[in-house]
Amino acid sequence: MTEIALAWTLTKETYASEDAVKLLLPDEEIIATFKTLKDMAIFTDKRLIVRDSPALAPKKVETYVLPYSSVQMWSSDRGGVFMDTGAEVELWTLLGRIKISLKKEISLTKFETLLSQVIIK
């Protein structure tokens, strides 16, 4: 198996901030936005945009952009019955594997429907 190239944790659904919306193309539409541990993840109809703002340097913002065309497949793992802490999704991309952890407030079924909507066209 290949190493995990990137990993993010999505905690809950939210709205995109004004400065994040400025990253969008004129014809790009936001499908869903999630709060992450460090900032937010925006799923548009064209790509995934993840912003990371370190707590110790709040003015520094790293932005990761993943075009859906680079996603080759995904897998999901639902949390156990006794330790229902959420779920994990792994995207196999041209970069490598990207791990997305979902807190229990985010429905895995709804999230996989989102992935199907944006990746399978």
LOZA-889138 format. One record per atom (N, C-alpha, C): x, y, z; residue in three letters. Coordinates in pm, 1 decimal, decimal comma. Last residue first. Layout:
! residues N
        x        y        z   r
        X        Y        Z ALA
...
! end
This chain:
! residues 121
        x        y        z   r
  -1916,6   1184,0  -1321,9 LYS
  -1999,7   1271,5  -1406,4 LYS
  -2030,8   1204,2  -1535,7 LYS
  -1814,2   1138,8  -1014,3 ILE
  -1868,5   1058,5  -1124,4 ILE
  -1961,1   1146,7  -1206,6 ILE
  -1752,5   1353,5   -839,3 ILE
  -1646,2   1277,6   -905,9 ILE
  -1697,2   1201,4  -1027,2 ILE
  -1986,2   1471,5   -735,5 VAL
  -1881,3   1556,7   -791,7 VAL
  -1775,2   1480,2   -871,1 VAL
  -2158,1   1258,9   -660,5 GLN
  -2210,2   1373,0   -736,5 GLN
  -2098,0   1451,7   -804,2 GLN
  -1995,0   1097,9   -505,2 SER
  -2050,6   1046,4   -631,0 SER
  -2095,6   1160,3   -721,2 SER
  -1952,9   1271,8   -288,1 LEU
  -1840,6   1228,7   -371,7 LEU
  -1889,6   1177,1   -507,0 LEU
  -2221,0   1285,3   -191,5 LEU
  -2151,7   1405,8   -236,9 LEU
  -2035,3   1369,3   -329,1 LEU
  -2250,8   1021,5   -114,6 THR
  -2337,9   1074,2   -219,6 THR
  -2276,8   1201,1   -278,0 THR
  -2067,7   1018,7     92,9 GLU
  -2040,1    937,5    -26,3 GLU
  -2129,8    978,4   -143,7 GLU
  -2204,0   1189,0    269,8 PHE
  -2072,8   1228,0    218,2 PHE
  -2037,8   1148,6     92,3 PHE
  -2431,9   1039,8    329,0 LYS
  -2448,0   1170,0    263,5 LYS
  -2315,3   1214,7    200,6 LYS
  -2302,4    824,6    456,8 THR
  -2386,4    802,7    338,6 THR
  -2403,2    932,1    259,8 THR
  -2181,8    949,8    675,8 LEU
  -2098,2    887,2    573,4 LEU
  -2178,0    866,4    445,0 LEU
  -2271,8   1254,2    816,8 SER
  -2322,5   1126,2    767,5 SER
  -2231,6   1072,3    656,9 SER
  -2111,6   1405,6   1079,5 ILE
  -2122,4   1403,2    933,6 ILE
  -2163,1   1263,3    889,2 ILE
  -2076,2   1367,5   1346,4 GLU
  -2182,9   1460,2   1306,4 GLU
  -2204,9   1462,0   1155,2 GLU
  -1848,1   1214,4   1381,1 LYS
  -1977,5   1145,0   1379,6 LYS
  -2094,4   1235,2   1341,0 LYS
  -1603,0   1330,6   1141,7 LYS
  -1656,0   1321,5   1277,8 LYS
  -1797,9   1265,9   1269,4 LYS
  -1408,1   1172,3    905,6 LEU
  -1536,4   1239,0    927,9 LEU
  -1576,2   1221,9   1073,2 LEU
  -1099,7   1208,2    743,2 SER
  -1171,2   1157,1    860,7 SER
  -1297,5   1239,9    879,5 SER
   -951,3   1128,1    455,0 ILE
  -1046,2   1225,4    508,5 ILE
  -1121,2   1158,3    622,7 ILE
   -644,0   1087,5    298,5 LYS
   -733,6   1036,9    402,7 LYS
   -820,5   1151,3    454,6 LYS
   -530,0   1015,8    -13,9 ILE
   -568,2   1126,6     72,9 ILE
   -672,3   1073,5    169,8 ILE
   -262,3    860,2   -184,1 ARG
   -386,5    847,7   -106,9 ARG
   -406,6    971,0    -19,1 ARG
   -140,8   1038,7   -474,2 GLY
   -130,7    931,7   -375,3 GLY
   -262,7    923,8   -300,7 GLY
   -174,2   1196,1   -698,4 LEU
    -75,9   1235,2   -597,6 LEU
    -43,1   1120,3   -503,3 LEU
   -388,6   1081,4   -824,9 LEU
   -260,9   1079,8   -895,7 LEU
   -146,8   1117,8   -801,3 LEU
   -562,1    911,0   -553,2 THR
   -544,2   1015,8   -653,0 THR
   -411,4    997,9   -725,8 THR
   -802,4    773,2   -364,2 TRP
   -682,4    734,3   -438,5 TRP
   -670,9    834,0   -552,9 TRP
   -923,7    874,8    -58,6 LEU
   -927,2    902,0   -201,3 LEU
   -795,5    855,1   -261,4 LEU
  -1091,6    731,5    207,2 GLU
   -961,9    749,5    142,2 GLU
   -984,6    769,3     -6,3 GLU
  -1267,4    814,1    495,8 VAL
  -1274,2    797,2    351,2 VAL
  -1133,1    817,7    298,3 VAL
  -1401,5    709,3    803,9 GLU
  -1286,4    752,9    725,6 GLU
  -1310,8    722,9    578,8 GLU
  -1620,1    822,2   1069,6 ALA
  -1582,8    734,9    958,6 ALA
  -1458,6    790,6    890,8 ALA
  -1706,9    819,7   1416,9 GLY
  -1715,1    875,5   1283,2 GLY
  -1675,4    773,7   1179,1 GLY
  -1707,5    688,1   1651,0 THR
  -1645,0    820,1   1651,3 THR
  -1649,6    885,9   1514,1 THR
  -1833,8    454,2   1813,7 ASP
  -1880,9    527,7   1696,7 ASP
  -1828,5    670,7   1700,1 ASP
  -1752,3    207,8   1946,6 MET
  -1671,2    329,9   1944,0 MET
  -1708,9    412,7   1821,4 MET
  -1934,9      5,3   1901,0 PHE
  -1911,2     50,3   2037,8 PHE
  -1833,9    181,7   2044,0 PHE
  -1934,4    -22,9   1618,2 VAL
  -2060,0     -7,6   1692,0 VAL
  -2035,8     53,3   1829,9 VAL
  -1681,2    167,0   1434,5 GLY
  -1738,3     49,0   1498,9 GLY
  -1864,2     80,6   1576,9 GLY
  -1712,3    373,2   1137,2 GLY
  -1668,6    345,7   1273,7 GLY
  -1738,8    224,4   1331,7 GLY
  -1657,3    272,0    801,2 ARG
  -1749,2    322,5    903,4 ARG
  -1696,3    284,8   1041,0 ARG
  -1465,7    359,4    544,7 ASP
  -1462,0    271,7    661,4 ASP
  -1546,9    336,3    769,7 ASP
  -1431,1    365,7    188,4 SER
  -1481,1    420,3    314,5 SER
  -1478,0    313,6    422,3 SER
  -1247,6    475,5   -100,9 SER
  -1297,4    369,8    -12,8 SER
  -1344,9    435,7    115,4 SER
  -1227,4    570,7   -447,6 TRP
  -1228,5    598,9   -304,3 TRP
  -1279,8    478,3   -229,5 TRP
  -1027,1    648,6   -742,6 MET
  -1126,2    569,4   -668,3 MET
  -1128,8    618,8   -524,7 MET
   -900,0    862,2   -866,9 GLN
   -917,2    737,6   -941,2 GLN
  -1018,5    644,4   -875,3 GLN
   -891,0   1203,0   -909,6 VAL
   -937,1   1096,8   -819,0 VAL
   -967,6    972,1   -901,2 VAL
   -838,7   1398,3  -1093,1 SER
   -723,2   1321,4  -1044,5 SER
   -763,1   1209,5   -948,1 SER
  -1076,1   1527,6  -1139,9 SER
  -1025,9   1440,8  -1246,7 SER
   -905,2   1358,1  -1201,9 SER
  -1114,0   1702,9   -932,2 TYR
  -1177,1   1570,7   -922,3 TYR
  -1127,3   1474,4  -1029,4 TYR
   -827,2   1872,3   -817,2 PRO
   -926,6   1856,7   -923,1 PRO
   -984,3   1715,2   -917,5 PRO
   -759,3   2007,5   -519,1 LEU
   -760,7   1874,9   -580,6 LEU
   -867,9   1871,6   -689,3 LEU
   -559,9   2231,5   -353,1 VAL
   -664,3   2219,6   -454,5 VAL
   -651,2   2083,0   -521,1 VAL
   -492,6   2390,1    -49,7 TYR
   -472,4   2269,7   -130,5 TYR
   -589,8   2259,5   -227,3 TYR
   -338,9   2659,9    102,6 THR
   -454,6   2616,1     25,9 THR
   -414,8   2497,0    -60,2 THR
   -255,1   2800,1    410,6 GLU
   -214,6   2710,0    303,4 GLU
   -341,5   2662,9    234,0 GLU
   -212,1   3107,5    555,9 VAL
   -313,7   3014,4    506,9 VAL
   -253,0   2931,9    394,0 VAL
   -132,3   3309,0    823,4 LYS
    -77,4   3218,4    722,8 LYS
   -187,1   3119,0    684,1 LYS
   -257,7   3431,7   1027,9 LYS
   -258,6   3502,5    899,7 LYS
   -201,4   3417,2    787,4 LYS
   -218,5   3264,6   1251,4 PRO
   -351,8   3274,0   1190,6 PRO
   -356,7   3347,2   1056,7 PRO
    -12,0   3079,1   1370,6 ALA
     11,6   3178,8   1265,3 ALA
   -118,1   3199,8   1187,4 ALA
   -103,0   2894,8   1548,9 LEU
      2,0   2986,1   1593,8 LEU
     35,0   3094,1   1491,1 LEU
   -288,1   2747,8   1398,7 ALA
   -334,0   2825,9   1514,4 ALA
   -230,1   2928,8   1558,8 ALA
   -275,2   2752,8   1041,8 PRO
   -216,7   2710,9   1169,3 PRO
   -258,8   2803,7   1282,8 PRO
   -519,1   2687,1    825,8 SER
   -464,3   2803,9    895,0 SER
   -407,5   2757,5   1028,0 SER
   -589,1   2546,0    518,5 ASP
   -533,4   2519,0    651,1 ASP
   -473,5   2647,5    706,3 ASP
   -843,6   2460,8    295,2 ARG
   -761,9   2568,9    351,5 ARG
   -718,2   2529,3    491,4 ARG
   -910,2   2285,8      6,3 VAL
   -893,0   2275,0    151,4 VAL
   -798,9   2385,6    195,7 VAL
  -1127,5   2220,4   -248,1 ILE
  -1035,9   2323,1   -198,5 ILE
  -1029,8   2308,0    -47,3 ILE
  -1193,9   2010,5   -513,1 LEU
  -1194,6   2019,9   -367,1 LEU
  -1089,4   2122,7   -328,7 LEU
  -1380,3   2097,3   -814,8 ARG
  -1261,6   2060,5   -737,2 ARG
  -1288,5   2065,9   -587,6 ARG
  -1625,8   2148,3   -946,2 LYS
  -1505,3   2124,1  -1025,0 LYS
  -1388,1   2066,3   -945,9 LYS
  -1831,0   2212,3   -779,0 ASP
  -1865,0   2122,4   -888,9 ASP
  -1742,9   2087,3   -973,7 ASP
  -1661,5   2194,5   -460,0 THR
  -1732,2   2265,6   -566,1 THR
  -1770,7   2164,2   -673,5 THR
  -1619,0   2177,1   -128,7 PHE
  -1642,5   2089,6   -243,1 PHE
  -1722,0   2170,3   -345,1 PHE
  -1390,3   2298,0     93,1 ILE
  -1498,9   2338,6      4,9 ILE
  -1505,4   2241,6   -112,7 ILE
  -1300,7   2297,1    424,4 ALA
  -1290,8   2223,0    298,8 ALA
  -1414,3   2257,3    216,4 ALA
  -1122,0   2508,2    662,8 MET
  -1240,7   2457,0    594,6 MET
  -1205,0   2380,5    467,8 MET
   -932,2   2484,3    939,7 ASP
  -1002,8   2587,1    863,7 ASP
  -1126,0   2527,8    796,3 ASP
   -839,9   2282,0   1113,2 LYS
   -761,8   2404,5   1097,6 LYS
   -831,4   2515,1   1019,4 LYS
  -1028,6   2081,1   1116,9 LEU
   -962,8   2114,2   1242,8 LEU
   -888,5   2247,0   1233,5 LEU
  -1294,5   2213,9    909,5 THR
  -1187,2   2119,0    937,9 THR
  -1125,2   2157,4   1071,1 THR
  -1627,3   2237,0    802,3 LYS
  -1525,1   2287,0    893,8 LYS
  -1422,4   2176,9    910,7 LYS
  -1729,4   2217,9    463,1 PHE
  -1713,0   2155,7    593,8 PHE
  -1605,6   2227,9    673,3 PHE
  -1966,1   2267,8    207,1 THR
  -1850,7   2320,6    280,0 THR
  -1849,1   2258,2    418,5 THR
  -2080,6   2181,7   -122,8 ALA
  -2083,2   2163,9     22,9 ALA
  -1955,5   2222,0     82,6 ALA
  -2082,8   2308,3   -373,1 ILE
  -2177,6   2200,1   -346,7 ILE
  -2192,3   2179,8   -196,2 ILE
  -2040,2   2610,7   -541,4 ILE
  -2013,5   2536,8   -417,4 ILE
  -2123,3   2433,5   -397,3 ILE
  -1947,6   2641,2   -881,4 GLU
  -2055,2   2639,9   -781,7 GLU
  -2014,6   2557,5   -659,9 GLU
  -1800,2   2848,1  -1130,6 GLU
  -1786,5   2740,0  -1032,4 GLU
  -1892,1   2753,2   -922,9 GLU
  -1771,2   3049,3  -1313,7 ASP
  -1876,3   2950,3  -1339,6 ASP
  -1874,0   2833,7  -1240,7 ASP
  -1555,4   3203,4  -1209,1 PRO
  -1687,3   3264,1  -1231,0 PRO
  -1800,2   3162,7  -1250,2 PRO
  -1388,6   3010,7   -949,8 LEU
  -1398,1   3058,7  -1087,4 LEU
  -1537,5   3117,4  -1108,8 LEU
  -1304,7   3100,4   -611,4 LEU
  -1385,4   3030,2   -711,3 LEU
  -1376,3   3094,4   -849,3 LEU
  -1182,8   3249,2   -420,0 LEU
  -1099,9   3151,6   -490,9 LEU
  -1173,4   3084,5   -606,9 LEU
  -1375,1   3392,7   -288,4 LYS
  -1295,3   3464,9   -388,1 LYS
  -1205,1   3371,4   -468,6 LYS
  -1460,4   3223,4    -92,7 VAL
  -1544,1   3234,3   -212,9 VAL
  -1467,5   3305,8   -324,5 VAL
  -1277,1   3280,8    105,5 ALA
  -1269,1   3151,1     36,8 ALA
  -1348,7   3154,7    -93,4 ALA
  -1362,1   3528,0    195,6 ASP
  -1231,2   3520,2    130,8 ASP
  -1212,1   3386,8     59,0 ASP
  -1612,8   3457,6    306,6 GLU
  -1605,5   3547,5    191,1 GLU
  -1472,0   3537,0    119,4 GLU
  -1640,1   3102,7    380,0 SER
  -1612,3   3241,4    416,4 SER
  -1600,1   3326,3    289,6 SER
  -1905,2   2869,5    341,2 ALA
  -1775,5   2920,3    296,1 ALA
  -1759,8   3066,5    336,6 ALA
  -2059,4   2713,3    623,3 TYR
  -2068,3   2797,5    504,6 TYR
  -1929,3   2847,4    468,9 TYR
  -2065,2   2364,9    722,0 THR
  -2060,9   2507,9    750,2 THR
  -2082,1   2584,1    620,0 THR
  -2070,5   2048,0    887,6 GLU
  -2101,4   2131,4    771,4 GLU
  -2103,1   2277,5    813,7 GLU
  -1784,5   1934,4   1079,8 LYS
  -1927,5   1963,3   1063,0 LYS
  -1947,1   2046,0    936,6 LYS
  -1522,9   1822,6   1051,3 THR
  -1593,9   1817,0   1179,1 THR
  -1743,7   1842,9   1168,4 THR
  -1282,8   1637,9    882,1 LEU
  -1399,6   1723,8    865,6 LEU
  -1485,6   1709,4    990,3 LEU
   -940,7   1625,1    865,1 THR
  -1055,5   1584,1    945,4 THR
  -1166,7   1685,6    925,7 THR
   -699,0   1504,6    628,0 TRP
   -779,9   1611,2    684,7 TRP
   -892,5   1550,0    766,8 TRP
   -385,8   1432,2    485,2 ALA
   -496,0   1387,7    571,6 ALA
   -566,7   1509,9    629,2 ALA
   -178,3   1311,7    215,9 LEU
   -240,6   1420,7    291,1 LEU
   -352,4   1363,1    376,5 LEU
    -63,8   1063,6    152,9 ALA
      1,0   1187,4    109,0 ALA
    -48,7   1307,5    189,4 ALA
      2,3    761,7    301,3 ILE
    -96,9    868,5    296,5 ILE
    -23,4    998,4    260,7 ILE
    176,7    522,7     91,6 GLU
    164,8    608,4    208,9 GLU
     51,9    710,2    189,6 GLU
     36,3    228,2    -61,0 THR
    109,3    354,0    -64,7 THR
     85,4    432,9     63,5 THR
     83,5   -119,0      0,0 MET
      0,0      0,0      0,0 MET
     87,6    124,9      0,0 MET
! end
